[in-house]
Amino acid sequence: MSEARVKARTTALAVKRSARVANVRTPRVTVLFADLRGYTGMAERLPPASIVPLLDEFFGVLASATTQHGGRIFHMAGDGMMAGFGVGAHASTNEGARDALAAGHAMLQQFGALATRWRDELAIETGVGVGLHLGEVAMGLLGPPGKKSMTLVGDTVNVAARLCSRARAGEVLLSCTVAAALDIDDGAREMYVGPIPVLQLPQFALRGRSAPLDIWCIPATERVAVLT
């Protein structure tokens, strides 16, 4: 292949990449992950067909709390969900953090009645765990041709997912970046953001990071000992 043809081909590829990158935004948003605690035991005990309506109820609670507080759902799969807050072009980062905290709190409250009914009717123990982290993300279309969907990627997403996996049943964990956006005082071990109680926890060591992460939580009113 001649040098001119190689150069032309390289230029064409660069233009295509630029077009793809142009469709990607990099806003600062609060990412929320939520998943169902006790799902593994539930899937082992119940027939698959019986699990579908339960998951439908569970995702209904998460979706309702998310949309009620201005969030956008990006992904639902298995027993978990990812949403973003403050993702609009003119959205406020601080308001997004506040909305995400309110949505996480609503998820705990609204799922409580559902978990009680499942316990009484099906003898299963379940709970919901939530993780929040604020930072820059890449927001764009990903997926196979013809089935692309808008999603969020980046370190912020990874940290929110890790916090969710660390959260106990009935608990919301939030990072120091969310706490800063909420004007939570570093020196205050316990305080309220509006009507929502927030408690500072010991630092969280995140695998692959050089420094631990300062974290806070919305404490669970009733912690349920369930396996993920």
C-alpha positions in Angstrom: 0.0 0.0 0.0 1.4 3.4 -1.0 2.3 6.0 1.6 -0.5 8.3 0.3 -3.2 5.5 0.7 -1.9 4.7 4.2 -2.2 8.4 5.1 -5.7 8.7 3.6 -6.8 5.6 5.5 -5.4 6.8 8.8 -7.1 10.2 8.3 -10.4 8.5 7.6 -10.1 6.4 10.8 -9.3 9.5 12.8 -12.4 11.3 11.5 -14.6 8.3 12.4 -13.1 8.2 15.9 -13.6 11.9 16.3 -17.3 11.6 15.3 -17.8 8.9 17.9 -16.0 10.9 20.6 -18.1 14.0 19.7 -21.2 12.1 20.9 -19.7 11.5 24.3 -20.3 14.0 27.1 -18.1 14.1 30.3 -20.3 15.6 33.0 -19.9 15.5 36.8 -22.8 13.4 38.1 -23.7 11.4 41.1 -23.9 7.7 40.2 -26.2 5.4 42.2 -26.0 1.6 42.3 -28.6 -0.5 44.0 -29.0 -4.2 44.3 -31.0 -6.8 46.0 -29.5 -8.6 49.0 -30.6 -12.2 49.5 -31.1 -12.8 45.7 -28.8 -15.8 45.5 -30.8 -17.6 48.3 -34.1 -16.6 46.7 -33.0 -17.9 43.3 -31.9 -21.2 44.9 -35.2 -21.7 46.8 -37.8 -20.5 44.3 -38.7 -21.6 40.7 -37.4 -19.2 38.1 -40.9 -18.3 37.0 -41.7 -17.2 40.5 -38.7 -14.9 40.7 -39.7 -12.8 37.7 -42.7 -11.0 39.3 -40.6 -10.5 42.5 -37.9 -8.8 40.5 -40.5 -6.8 38.7 -41.8 -5.5 42.0 -38.2 -4.8 43.2 -37.2 -2.8 40.1 -40.6 -1.0 40.3 -39.5 0.4 43.7 -36.1 1.4 42.5 -37.5 3.0 39.3 -40.1 4.9 41.2 -37.6 6.3 43.7 -35.2 7.3 41.0 -37.7 9.1 38.7 -39.4 10.7 41.7 -36.2 12.5 42.6 -35.1 13.5 39.1 -32.7 10.6 38.3 -32.1 8.8 35.1 -32.0 5.0 34.9 -29.1 3.7 32.7 -29.0 0.0 33.4 -31.1 -2.7 35.0 -29.9 -6.3 34.9 -30.0 -9.4 37.2 -30.7 -8.0 40.6 -29.2 -4.5 40.3 -29.7 -1.0 38.8 -27.4 1.9 37.8 -28.8 5.5 37.7 -27.4 9.0 37.4 -28.4 12.2 39.0 -27.5 15.7 37.7 -27.0 14.4 34.2 -29.0 17.1 32.4 -27.1 19.8 30.3 -27.9 22.5 32.9 -28.1 20.3 36.0 -26.6 21.4 39.3 -23.9 19.0 40.6 -24.9 19.7 44.2 -28.6 19.3 43.5 -27.8 16.0 41.8 -26.1 14.7 44.9 -29.0 15.8 47.1 -31.5 14.1 44.7 -29.4 10.9 44.7 -29.3 10.8 48.5 -33.1 11.4 48.7 -33.6 8.6 46.1 -31.5 6.1 48.0 -33.3 7.0 51.2 -36.7 6.5 49.4 -35.5 3.1 48.1 -34.8 1.9 51.7 -38.2 3.1 52.9 -40.3 1.8 50.1 -38.6 -1.6 49.9 -39.2 -2.1 53.6 -42.9 -2.9 53.1 -42.1 -5.2 50.2 -39.4 -7.1 52.1 -41.8 -7.6 55.0 -44.5 -9.1 52.7 -42.0 -11.4 51.0 -40.8 -12.5 54.5 -44.4 -13.3 55.6 -45.6 -14.9 52.4 -42.4 -16.6 51.1 -40.2 -17.0 54.2 -37.3 -15.2 52.5 -35.0 -12.5 53.9 -34.1 -9.7 51.5 -32.8 -6.2 51.6 -31.5 -3.5 49.3 -28.0 -2.0 49.4 -27.2 1.4 47.7 -23.9 3.1 46.8 -23.4 6.7 45.7 -20.3 8.4 44.3 -19.9 11.8 42.5 -17.4 12.5 39.8 -16.7 12.8 36.1 -18.1 10.2 33.9 -18.2 9.5 30.2 -21.8 9.4 29.0 -22.5 8.0 25.5 -24.0 5.3 23.4 -22.5 1.8 23.8 -23.5 -1.6 22.5 -23.7 -3.8 19.4 -24.9 -2.2 16.1 -28.6 -1.5 16.2 -28.8 -2.0 20.0 -26.8 0.8 21.4 -28.0 2.4 24.6 -27.0 5.4 26.6 -24.7 4.5 29.6 -22.2 5.9 32.0 -18.6 4.6 32.3 -15.5 5.6 34.2 -13.9 5.5 37.6 -16.9 7.2 39.2 -19.1 4.3 38.1 -16.6 1.7 39.5 -16.4 3.4 42.9 -20.2 3.7 43.2 -20.5 0.0 42.3 -17.9 -0.9 45.0 -19.7 1.1 47.6 -23.0 -0.6 46.7 -21.4 -4.0 47.1 -20.0 -2.9 50.5 -23.4 -1.6 51.8 -25.3 -3.8 54.2 -28.9 -4.7 53.6 -31.0 -1.6 54.3 -28.0 0.8 54.0 -26.9 3.6 51.7 -23.1 4.3 51.5 -21.9 7.6 50.1 -18.4 8.8 49.2 -16.6 11.9 50.3 -17.3 13.7 47.0 -21.1 13.2 47.6 -20.6 14.4 51.2 -18.8 17.5 50.0 -21.5 18.4 47.6 -24.0 18.0 50.4 -21.9 20.3 52.7 -21.5 17.5 55.2 -19.0 18.7 57.8 -15.9 16.5 57.9 -15.7 16.8 61.7 -19.3 15.9 62.4 -19.7 12.2 63.0 -23.4 12.3 62.7 -25.7 14.9 61.2 -28.9 15.4 59.1 -29.3 16.4 55.4 -32.8 17.7 55.6 -34.8 14.9 57.3 -32.2 12.2 56.3 -29.7 11.0 59.0 -26.1 10.6 57.8 -23.3 8.9 59.8 -19.6 9.0 59.2 -17.9 5.5 59.0 -14.3 4.3 59.1 -12.4 4.8 55.8 -13.0 2.3 53.1 -9.9 0.8 51.4 -10.7 0.3 47.7 -8.8 -2.3 45.9 -6.4 -0.8 43.3 -6.3 2.6 44.9 -3.4 4.1 46.8 -5.5 5.9 49.5 -8.6 4.8 51.4 -11.9 6.6 50.8 -13.8 8.6 53.4 -17.4 7.3 53.5 -20.7 8.1 55.2 -24.0 6.2 55.3 -27.7 6.5 55.8 -27.8 4.0 58.6 -30.2 1.1 58.4 -33.1 1.3 60.8 -33.2 -2.5 60.8 -30.2 -4.5 59.4 -31.1 -7.9 58.0 -28.5 -10.6 58.0 -28.8 -11.8 54.4 -26.2 -13.1 51.9 -25.9 -11.4 48.5 
